[in-house]
């Protein structure tokens, strides 16, 4: 605003005069402006301000939200909405700045900017706020610290500033020039002369600088040279305010009259395209401020100093109905500003009050505001109380002044005696694991204490000291680790102990005595192991996934099918889902949902595993549904009752999908309905359940029905009303799924308390029920039942523990009603007696679902938490693995598998065992479908295929694909070797005794796979020599050991035969399924990294063929030199050479052992081998001339072919 027309005495107000305001504010204003305004010469006391009441804000209409006093009695001279934070800045005529936070206008900071001059303009930057006074530019932090203070010439009279770039500022005033200041160097860089002095307002667009002059003119200037391009003579008197938006320039000001200056009620509007004036806009208020507020249209807000505000279009007619009135405490409004979001308006009056008007109850000042930093509370004045009974409390919390007097704690020697402090006993865990070397003991750090800190107790009689000194072998009762006594050992996070031999000497059988396969946890994102096991033990899903095969490189359904095949072949040995998780990490949707964890977050347990596995559950079902929709369903998976799945649907959709009808009822009476489907449901708990301490019973079936048939109120678009209206959203079910999947959503204390309370209520009801039954039995006395809760009574009723922490039913009954409703209730064994045999319930339209799996989140603060699954393993799995027919509940904790009682699967102690996912399946589900598995991998995978590499030529071919007459048969020999690269380095630590302990092994990826013919006329010629393309970052190519060089795995520059891992994997799977025998050296590690499970009778490993018990393993290079007189692996390794050498070694083994019929003679050969190796330190002598199978005639035949 132009203050030139105002009384200069306003800037001379002393602090003592702030309580009253001179009524003569503007000597040039029309006196009629003030004829209806009575000024109180005594001012307005702060106590007289009306109390702020809650105001109902109508959406889209501006109304007052808050008023606050910035500086009592001092007129507001400038206001500005912060462009970076939710702050409103206010400057006063006394040079004081105040900021207010948020729409509630809470005072954030307040400081003095200038001792005498008024603040004329405020501008926010990223790191602070610029304040412009008469001849001073000050840059201050939002807390009040000065960043720089730039003094202008005393003759300057500045009124406006404009931020042109991030570090360039224009400053103008009543003088005949405009200054350009560099904010980085805080120096004046340019001085632009202006023909018309008095630049009091400046604006900028992408075309011009706009300068408003005190003479009533508006000049348009070039952005680079600041030269005048055009000029508008708006008013004959003076310019009050102007604003620019789009192609329109709107101005307001004063016109010269006979009596002086009068406020002109015509706004001059200019079209910037044609550079001419258009029809003036007549308004019904005396305009002093104006701003464009472009929301839906280019509205103009016109404000008068008396507090009237009118909204109108710049090219239309003003409507008197669009006027509202601001109630200033003082007689006049002095400032006006609009927030960047256009949701808030700020008015400052002449009594130091600020009024905030908004168009919504909770406005935001900026579209995207950063978080405001608040000052820390002062702790000096509020010192914490000290408990003198706490021995470890540091007395230094109380500041003590320096003194030379004797302290009260300085007791005389007569009243005190020195006593040695007893050291606490050594932790029993350290003593148990200690290894002694001489008289020195070494033990791993159990990490039960803070590093270099040993707590002590002053009194041995203290109970805390006693509990500390008696640390038992069992973790129960340890005061330092209260979580361990709750978490059972089998539920704790399991880790693999690595040695020099890697995993070869780790006893997995100690954790898994069953024939089912566990999953290894050290792979990135292996938190989903428990859900993989759940999907595997769903018999229809297991068969469906293994029947699927497609051409996509990263297909989760294909990789899951390969993993399920490994789990089928395993006889208790753990598997790893490395290939499945590798494909999982490449899917963009998984990353967008936050399902891919960083290694650090996974190790520390920072992520919320319960929410993570529930999101993963929804993701995997959706992804499998999409993957299987892309292919036609195999004929082998069609049920006896007709087509298994409908057109356009997948078998996953048939098993898990539930057809829904969503109805939306508006308050106008219009109702819309649409059909949809969902693969799982999320539990929705009753409102206010955490606040109900009365223990109200709420069956799980009731909560499940409420979650399925959900009803909620929400804002939705109504076509009848043509706007968003409150609607009632209801969801009705049309078709029940075969597998009911439920996400529990126990993500806060509210839901956990609800489960805990319902379990307590169910426990009390179960005791009442049992007590009622037992009271009917004459042989059972009431006194005996009272003892059931005691240890002695536990022997009488062992099922009392099975009733605790149980709310979840083992079976539920669901029935569709005629009016599209759904009845859900808990199902017990007694109900089965009522309905009759197996399928009787379906005859009555009733479907019974049995609990099949529960996935729980284990809260263990020391290990970071983990996920485990309780799974009811069916008869078909026991029949395949163990040859018996029965059902049993098992606990799956990565590679730990243990049978459990069925009640343990539904017992949830919310202190450490929180339910996450539930799986219910229809009774007799497997009998509905044909569950035969047809191997989808055909012999065509071994035929010739194109390379991914662009530069690959025939001259570089190192193998000959198999012909149709060479297809392998059962028992055929195939030489195999693989080379690897490192994706992640090994993590290890050095123990105190100097030995190395592996924390996490290096993550390897297969880079080259070679298969060599083991018989026939082309024996020794490779038929597979694939380099595996990888999209992951390679840390180490291991060129010395693998022969892989940088660029060999890059399709753009590689000259090798490059394929995908899936393509080569299918070739190896076909060879395994056909029954060939693989010959190689160290094949166990090769198959492990490739992620293949090969039956032991199909593996002929030369590492073990030429090995004596309790002796070292011998390298392939030494064996080739000793038995074959070949010197291989000279400079680097070559997989063709290694595979061919392994085949020759196997032929040599058959020759020496007479096909295994003379073990004693072969034992003598091995004994001589080990004696020779010890003499030569297992090193091959340096070659005089390189002799290698590469130079053999058999290899030259490859090039000839």
Secondary structure in CASP SS format (residue, H / E / C, confidence):
PFRMAT SS
TARGET T0000
AUTHOR 0000-0000-0000
METHOD secondary structure of the structure
MODEL  1
X C 1.00
X C 1.00
X C 1.00
X C 1.00
X C 1.00
X C 1.00
X C 1.00
X H 1.00
X H 1.00
X H 1.00
X H 1.00
X H 1.00
X C 1.00
X C 1.00
X H 1.00
X H 1.00
X H 1.00
X C 1.00
X C 1.00
X C 1.00
X C 1.00
X C 1.00
X C 1.00
X C 1.00
X C 1.00
X C 1.00
X C 1.00
X C 1.00
X C 1.00
X C 1.00
X H 1.00
X H 1.00
X H 1.00
X H 1.00
X C 1.00
X C 1.00
X C 1.00
X C 1.00
X C 1.00
X C 1.00
X C 1.00
X C 1.00
X C 1.00
X C 1.00
X C 1.00
X H 1.00
X H 1.00
X H 1.00
X C 1.00
X C 1.00
X C 1.00
X C 1.00
X C 1.00
X C 1.00
X C 1.00
X C 1.00
X C 1.00
X C 1.00
X C 1.00
X C 1.00
X C 1.00
X C 1.00
X E 1.00
X E 1.00
X E 1.00
X E 1.00
X E 1.00
X E 1.00
X E 1.00
X C 1.00
X C 1.00
X C 1.00
X C 1.00
X C 1.00
X C 1.00
X E 1.00
X E 1.00
X E 1.00
X E 1.00
X E 1.00
X E 1.00
X C 1.00
X C 1.00
X C 1.00
X C 1.00
X C 1.00
X E 1.00
X E 1.00
X E 1.00
X E 1.00
X E 1.00
X E 1.00
X C 1.00
X C 1.00
X C 1.00
X E 1.00
X E 1.00
X E 1.00
X E 1.00
X E 1.00
X E 1.00
X C 1.00
X C 1.00
X C 1.00
X C 1.00
X E 1.00
X E 1.00
X E 1.00
X E 1.00
X E 1.00
X E 1.00
X E 1.00
X C 1.00
X C 1.00
X C 1.00
X C 1.00
X C 1.00
X C 1.00
X C 1.00
X C 1.00
X E 1.00
X E 1.00
X E 1.00
X E 1.00
X C 1.00
X C 1.00
X C 1.00
X C 1.00
X E 1.00
X E 1.00
X E 1.00
X E 1.00
X C 1.00
X C 1.00
X C 1.00
X E 1.00
X E 1.00
X E 1.00
X E 1.00
X E 1.00
X C 1.00
X C 1.00
X C 1.00
X C 1.00
X C 1.00
X E 1.00
X E 1.00
X E 1.00
X E 1.00
X E 1.00
X E 1.00
X C 1.00
X C 1.00
X C 1.00
X C 1.00
X C 1.00
X C 1.00
X E 1.00
X E 1.00
X E 1.00
X E 1.00
X E 1.00
X E 1.00
X C 1.00
X C 1.00
X C 1.00
X C 1.00
X E 1.00
X E 1.00
X E 1.00
X E 1.00
X E 1.00
X E 1.00
X C 1.00
X C 1.00
X C 1.00
X E 1.00
X E 1.00
X E 1.00
X E 1.00
X E 1.00
X E 1.00
X C 1.00
X C 1.00
X C 1.00
X C 1.00
X E 1.00
X E 1.00
X E 1.00
X E 1.00
X E 1.00
X E 1.00
X E 1.00
X C 1.00
X C 1.00
X C 1.00
X C 1.00
X C 1.00
X E 1.00
X E 1.00
X E 1.00
X E 1.00
X E 1.00
X E 1.00
X C 1.00
X C 1.00
X C 1.00
X E 1.00
X E 1.00
X E 1.00
X E 1.00
X E 1.00
X E 1.00
X C 1.00
X C 1.00
X C 1.00
X E 1.00
X E 1.00
X E 1.00
X E 1.00
X E 1.00
X E 1.00
X C 1.00
X C 1.00
X C 1.00
X C 1.00
X C 1.00
X E 1.00
X E 1.00
X E 1.00
X E 1.00
X E 1.00
X E 1.00
X C 1.00
X C 1.00
X C 1.00
X C 1.00
X E 1.00
X E 1.00
X E 1.00
X E 1.00
X E 1.00
X E 1.00
X E 1.00
X E 1.00
X C 1.00
X C 1.00
X E 1.00
X E 1.00
X E 1.00
X E 1.00
X E 1.00
X E 1.00
X E 1.00
X E 1.00
X E 1.00
X E 1.00
X C 1.00
X C 1.00
X E 1.00
X E 1.00
X E 1.00
X E 1.00
X C 1.00
X C 1.00
X E 1.00
X E 1.00
X E 1.00
X E 1.00
X E 1.00
X E 1.00
X C 1.00
X C 1.00
X C 1.00
X C 1.00
X E 1.00
X E 1.00
X C 1.00
X C 1.00
X C 1.00
X E 1.00
X E 1.00
X C 1.00
X C 1.00
X C 1.00
X C 1.00
X C 1.00
X C 1.00
X E 1.00
X E 1.00
X E 1.00
X E 1.00
X E 1.00
X E 1.00
X C 1.00
X C 1.00
X C 1.00
X E 1.00
X E 1.00
X E 1.00
X E 1.00
X E 1.00
X E 1.00
X C 1.00
X C 1.00
X C 1.00
X C 1.00
X E 1.00
X E 1.00
X E 1.00
X E 1.00
X E 1.00
X E 1.00
X C 1.00
X C 1.00
X C 1.00
X C 1.00
X C 1.00
X C 1.00
X H 1.00
X H 1.00
X H 1.00
X E 1.00
X E 1.00
X E 1.00
X C 1.00
X C 1.00
X C 1.00
X C 1.00
X C 1.00
X C 1.00
X C 1.00
X E 1.00
X E 1.00
X E 1.00
X E 1.00
X E 1.00
X E 1.00
X C 1.00
X C 1.00
X C 1.00
X C 1.00
X C 1.00
X E 1.00
X E 1.00
X E 1.00
X E 1.00
X E 1.00
X E 1.00
X C 1.00
X C 1.00
X C 1.00
X E 1.00
X E 1.00
X E 1.00
X E 1.00
X E 1.00
X E 1.00
X C 1.00
X C 1.00
X C 1.00
X C 1.00
X C 1.00
X C 1.00
X C 1.00
X C 1.00
X C 1.00
X C 1.00
X C 1.00
X C 1.00
X C 1.00
X C 1.00
X C 1.00
X C 1.00
X C 1.00
X C 1.00
X C 1.00
X C 1.00
X C 1.00
X C 1.00
X C 1.00
X C 1.00
X C 1.00
X C 1.00
X C 1.00
X C 1.00
X C 1.00
X C 1.00
X C 1.00
X C 1.00
X C 1.00
X C 1.00
X C 1.00
X C 1.00
X H 1.00
X H 1.00
X H 1.00
X C 1.00
X C 1.00
X C 1.00
X C 1.00
X C 1.00
X C 1.00
X C 1.00
X C 1.00
X C 1.00
X C 1.00
X C 1.00
X C 1.00
X C 1.00
X C 1.00
X C 1.00
X H 1.00
X H 1.00
X H 1.00
X C 1.00
X C 1.00
X C 1.00
X C 1.00
X C 1.00
X C 1.00
X C 1.00
X C 1.00
X C 1.00
X C 1.00
X C 1.00
X C 1.00
X H 1.00
X H 1.00
X H 1.00
X H 1.00
X H 1.00
X H 1.00
X C 1.00
X E 1.00
X E 1.00
X E 1.00
X C 1.00
X C 1.00
X E 1.00
X E 1.00
X E 1.00
X C 1.00
X C 1.00
X C 1.00
X C 1.00
X C 1.00
X C 1.00
X C 1.00
X C 1.00
X C 1.00
X C 1.00
X C 1.00
X C 1.00
X C 1.00
X C 1.00
X C 1.00
X C 1.00
X C 1.00
X C 1.00
X C 1.00
X C 1.00
X H 1.00
X H 1.00
X H 1.00
X H 1.00
X H 1.00
X H 1.00
X H 1.00
X C 1.00
X C 1.00
X C 1.00
X C 1.00
X C 1.00
X C 1.00
X C 1.00
X C 1.00
X C 1.00
X C 1.00
X C 1.00
X C 1.00
X C 1.00
X C 1.00
X C 1.00
X C 1.00
X C 1.00
X C 1.00
X C 1.00
X H 1.00
X H 1.00
X H 1.00
X C 1.00
X C 1.00
X C 1.00
X C 1.00
X C 1.00
X C 1.00
X E 1.00
X E 1.00
X C 1.00
X C 1.00
X E 1.00
X C 1.00
X C 1.00
X C 1.00
X C 1.00
X C 1.00
X H 1.00
X H 1.00
X H 1.00
X C 1.00
X E 1.00
X C 1.00
X C 1.00
X C 1.00
X C 1.00
X C 1.00
X C 1.00
X E 1.00
X C 1.00
X C 1.00
X C 1.00
X C 1.00
X C 1.00
X C 1.00
X H 1.00
X H 1.00
X H 1.00
X H 1.00
X H 1.00
X H 1.00
X H 1.00
X H 1.00
X H 1.00
X H 1.00
X H 1.00
X C 1.00
X C 1.00
X H 1.00
X H 1.00
X H 1.00
X H 1.00
X H 1.00
X H 1.00
X H 1.00
X H 1.00
X H 1.00
X C 1.00
X C 1.00
X C 1.00
X C 1.00
X C 1.00
X C 1.00
X C 1.00
X C 1.00
X H 1.00
X H 1.00
X H 1.00
X H 1.00
X H 1.00
X H 1.00
X H 1.00
X H 1.00
X H 1.00
X H 1.00
X H 1.00
X H 1.00
X H 1.00
X H 1.00
X C 1.00
X C 1.00
X C 1.00
X C 1.00
X C 1.00
X E 1.00
X C 1.00
X C 1.00
X H 1.00
X H 1.00
X H 1.00
X H 1.00
X H 1.00
X H 1.00
X H 1.00
X H 1.00
X C 1.00
X C 1.00
X H 1.00
X H 1.00
X H 1.00
X H 1.00
X H 1.00
X C 1.00
X C 1.00
X C 1.00
X C 1.00
X C 1.00
X C 1.00
X H 1.00
X H 1.00
X H 1.00
X H 1.00
X H 1.00
X H 1.00
X C 1.00
X C 1.00
X C 1.00
X C 1.00
X H 1.00
X H 1.00
X H 1.00
X H 1.00
X H 1.00
X H 1.00
X H 1.00
X H 1.00
X H 1.00
X H 1.00
X H 1.00
X H 1.00
X H 1.00
X H 1.00
X H 1.00
X H 1.00
X H 1.00
X H 1.00
X H 1.00
X H 1.00
X H 1.00
X C 1.00
X C 1.00
X C 1.00
X C 1.00
X C 1.00
X H 1.00
X H 1.00
X H 1.00
X C 1.00
X C 1.00
X C 1.00
X C 1.00
X C 1.00
X C 1.00
X C 1.00
X C 1.00
X C 1.00
X C 1.00
X C 1.00
X C 1.00
X C 1.00
X H 1.00
X H 1.00
X H 1.00
X H 1.00
X H 1.00
X H 1.00
X C 1.00
X E 1.00
X E 1.00
X E 1.00
X E 1.00
X E 1.00
X E 1.00
X E 1.00
X E 1.00
X E 1.00
X C 1.00
X C 1.00
X C 1.00
X C 1.00
X E 1.00
X E 1.00
X E 1.00
X E 1.00
X E 1.00
X E 1.00
X E 1.00
X E 1.00
X C 1.00
X C 1.00
X E 1.00
X E 1.00
X C 1.00
X C 1.00
X C 1.00
X C 1.00
X C 1.00
X C 1.00
X C 1.00
X C 1.00
X C 1.00
X C 1.00
X C 1.00
X C 1.00
X C 1.00
X C 1.00
X C 1.00
X C 1.00
X C 1.00
X H 1.00
X H 1.00
X H 1.00
X H 1.00
X H 1.00
X H 1.00
X H 1.00
X H 1.00
X H 1.00
X C 1.00
X C 1.00
X E 1.00
X E 1.00
X E 1.00
X E 1.00
X E 1.00
X E 1.00
X E 1.00
X E 1.00
X C 1.00
X C 1.00
X C 1.00
X C 1.00
X E 1.00
X E 1.00
X E 1.00
X E 1.00
X E 1.00
X E 1.00
X E 1.00
X E 1.00
X E 1.00
X E 1.00
X E 1.00
X C 1.00
X C 1.00
X C 1.00
X C 1.00
X C 1.00
X E 1.00
X E 1.00
X E 1.00
X E 1.00
X E 1.00
X C 1.00
X C 1.00
X C 1.00
X C 1.00
X C 1.00
X H 1.00
X H 1.00
X H 1.00
X H 1.00
X H 1.00
X H 1.00
X H 1.00
X H 1.00
X H 1.00
X H 1.00
X H 1.00
X H 1.00
X H 1.00
X H 1.00
X H 1.00
X H 1.00
X H 1.00
X H 1.00
X H 1.00
X H 1.00
X H 1.00
X H 1.00
X H 1.00
X H 1.00
X H 1.00
X H 1.00
X H 1.00
X H 1.00
X C 1.00
X C 1.00
X C 1.00
X C 1.00
X C 1.00
X H 1.00
X H 1.00
X H 1.00
X H 1.00
X H 1.00
X H 1.00
X H 1.00
X H 1.00
X C 1.00
X H 1.00
X H 1.00
X H 1.00
X H 1.00
X C 1.00
X C 1.00
X C 1.00
X H 1.00
X H 1.00
X H 1.00
X H 1.00
X H 1.00
X H 1.00
X C 1.00
X C 1.00
X E 1.00
X C 1.00
X C 1.00
X C 1.00
X C 1.00
X E 1.00
X E 1.00
X E 1.00
X E 1.00
X E 1.00
X E 1.00
X C 1.00
X C 1.00
X C 1.00
X C 1.00
X C 1.00
X E 1.00
X E 1.00
X E 1.00
X E 1.00
X E 1.00
X E 1.00
X C 1.00
X H 1.00
X H 1.00
X H 1.00
X H 1.00
X H 1.00
X H 1.00
X H 1.00
X C 1.00
X C 1.00
X C 1.00
X C 1.00
X H 1.00
X H 1.00
X H 1.00
X H 1.00
X C 1.00
X C 1.00
X E 1.00
X E 1.00
X E 1.00
X E 1.00
X E 1.00
X E 1.00
X E 1.00
X E 1.00
X E 1.00
X E 1.00
X E 1.00
X E 1.00
X E 1.00
X C 1.00
X C 1.00
X C 1.00
X C 1.00
X C 1.00
X C 1.00
X C 1.00
X E 1.00
X E 1.00
X E 1.00
X E 1.00
X E 1.00
X E 1.00
X E 1.00
X E 1.00
X C 1.00
X H 1.00
X H 1.00
X H 1.00
X H 1.00
X H 1.00
X H 1.00
X H 1.00
X H 1.00
X C 1.00
X C 1.00
X C 1.00
X C 1.00
X C 1.00
X E 1.00
X E 1.00
X E 1.00
X E 1.00
X E 1.00
X E 1.00
X C 1.00
X C 1.00
X E 1.00
X E 1.00
X E 1.00
X E 1.00
X E 1.00
X C 1.00
X H 1.00
X H 1.00
X H 1.00
X H 1.00
X C 1.00
X E 1.00
X C 1.00
X C 1.00
X C 1.00
X C 1.00
X C 1.00
X E 1.00
X E 1.00
X E 1.00
X E 1.00
X E 1.00
X E 1.00
X E 1.00
X E 1.00
X E 1.00
X E 1.00
X C 1.00
X C 1.00
X C 1.00
X H 1.00
X H 1.00
X H 1.00
X C 1.00
X C 1.00
X C 1.00
X C 1.00
X C 1.00
X C 1.00
X C 1.00
X C 1.00
X C 1.00
X C 1.00
X H 1.00
X H 1.00
X H 1.00
X H 1.00
X C 1.00
X C 1.00
X C 1.00
X C 1.00
X C 1.00
X C 1.00
X C 1.00
X C 1.00
X C 1.00
X C 1.00
X C 1.00
X H 1.00
X H 1.00
X H 1.00
X C 1.00
X C 1.00
X C 1.00
X C 1.00
X C 1.00
X C 1.00
X C 1.00
X H 1.00
X H 1.00
X H 1.00
X C 1.00
X C 1.00
X C 1.00
X C 1.00
X C 1.00
X C 1.00
X E 1.00
X E 1.00
X E 1.00
X E 1.00
X E 1.00
X E 1.00
X E 1.00
X E 1.00
X E 1.00
X E 1.00
X E 1.00
X E 1.00
X C 1.00
X C 1.00
X E 1.00
X E 1.00
X E 1.00
X E 1.00
X C 1.00
X C 1.00
X C 1.00
X C 1.00
X C 1.00
X E 1.00
X E 1.00
X E 1.00
X E 1.00
X E 1.00
X C 1.00
X C 1.00
X E 1.00
X E 1.00
X E 1.00
X E 1.00
X E 1.00
X E 1.00
X E 1.00
X E 1.00
X E 1.00
X E 1.00
X E 1.00
X C 1.00
X C 1.00
X C 1.00
X C 1.00
X C 1.00
X C 1.00
X C 1.00
X C 1.00
X E 1.00
X E 1.00
X E 1.00
X E 1.00
X E 1.00
X E 1.00
X E 1.00
X C 1.00
X C 1.00
X C 1.00
X C 1.00
X C 1.00
X C 1.00
X C 1.00
X E 1.00
X C 1.00
X C 1.00
X H 1.00
X H 1.00
X H 1.00
X H 1.00
X C 1.00
X C 1.00
X C 1.00
X C 1.00
X C 1.00
X C 1.00
X C 1.00
X C 1.00
X C 1.00
X C 1.00
X C 1.00
X C 1.00
X C 1.00
X C 1.00
X C 1.00
X E 1.00
X E 1.00
X C 1.00
X H 1.00
X H 1.00
X H 1.00
X H 1.00
X H 1.00
X H 1.00
X H 1.00
X H 1.00
X H 1.00
X H 1.00
X H 1.00
X H 1.00
X H 1.00
X H 1.00
X C 1.00
X C 1.00
X E 1.00
X E 1.00
X E 1.00
X E 1.00
X C 1.00
X C 1.00
X H 1.00
X H 1.00
X H 1.00
X H 1.00
X H 1.00
X H 1.00
X H 1.00
X H 1.00
X C 1.00
X C 1.00
X C 1.00
X C 1.00
X C 1.00
X H 1.00
X H 1.00
X H 1.00
X E 1.00
X E 1.00
X E 1.00
X H 1.00
X H 1.00
X H 1.00
X H 1.00
X C 1.00
X C 1.00
X C 1.00
X C 1.00
X C 1.00
X C 1.00
X C 1.00
X C 1.00
X C 1.00
X C 1.00
X H 1.00
X H 1.00
X H 1.00
X H 1.00
X H 1.00
X H 1.00
X H 1.00
X H 1.00
X H 1.00
X C 1.00
X C 1.00
X C 1.00
X C 1.00
X C 1.00
X C 1.00
X C 1.00
X C 1.00
X C 1.00
X C 1.00
X H 1.00
X H 1.00
X H 1.00
X H 1.00
X H 1.00
X H 1.00
X H 1.00
X H 1.00
X H 1.00
X H 1.00
X H 1.00
X H 1.00
X H 1.00
X H 1.00
X H 1.00
X H 1.00
X H 1.00
X H 1.00
X C 1.00
X C 1.00
X C 1.00
X C 1.00
X C 1.00
X C 1.00
X H 1.00
X H 1.00
X H 1.00
X H 1.00
X H 1.00
X H 1.00
X H 1.00
X H 1.00
X H 1.00
X H 1.00
X H 1.00
X H 1.00
X H 1.00
X H 1.00
X H 1.00
X H 1.00
X H 1.00
X C 1.00
X C 1.00
X C 1.00
X C 1.00
X C 1.00
X C 1.00
X C 1.00
X C 1.00
X C 1.00
X C 1.00
X C 1.00
X C 1.00
X C 1.00
X H 1.00
X H 1.00
X H 1.00
X C 1.00
X H 1.00
X H 1.00
X H 1.00
X H 1.00
X H 1.00
X H 1.00
X H 1.00
X H 1.00
X C 1.00
END
